[in-house]
Amino acid sequence: MWPPSSLALSVALSVALTAALPPPRPATPALHPIIANGSSVAVPYMGEAFLFCWVAEPTRQVQWRDPSHAPLPAWSPTASRYHLGSGKHLPHAYLLFRDFRQEHEGVYTCVARGGAGLEGSASVTLTLQRPSVPRP
């Protein structure tokens, strides 16, 4: 058994060391983009698709990325896929497809960036809708 003076010293050191430690840091908050269309969308051949991503938290930028993680281009009259609304300080972005084809299939990601390096993402898988075969 410890002598009373050693026990008091041990308790005093323990209390002093515990009080000197900084409080635990909270987990770094993240942004949580939501794709309104869900996580999987089938698009008819040469059809159109309109995807919507929004973020409830304060956001500096929302941007869509293609399956290779490259940013998608802004609207152009000749583009078959493009984004709208991903300028700075907008809490949402749209991804549009015109004349959807097999080469457009893949996982597209909505990336949100906020202050202090916060980032979050959500993905949606786009597939070409296979035509149904009528049964006799």
Secondary structure, DSSP 8 states (H G I E B T S, - for coil): ---HHHHHHHHHHHHHHHHHS------------EETT-SEEEEETT--EEEEEE-SS--SEEEEE-TTS-B--B--TT-SEEEES-STT-SEEEEEESS--GGG-EEEEEEEE-GGG-EEEEEEEEEEE-------
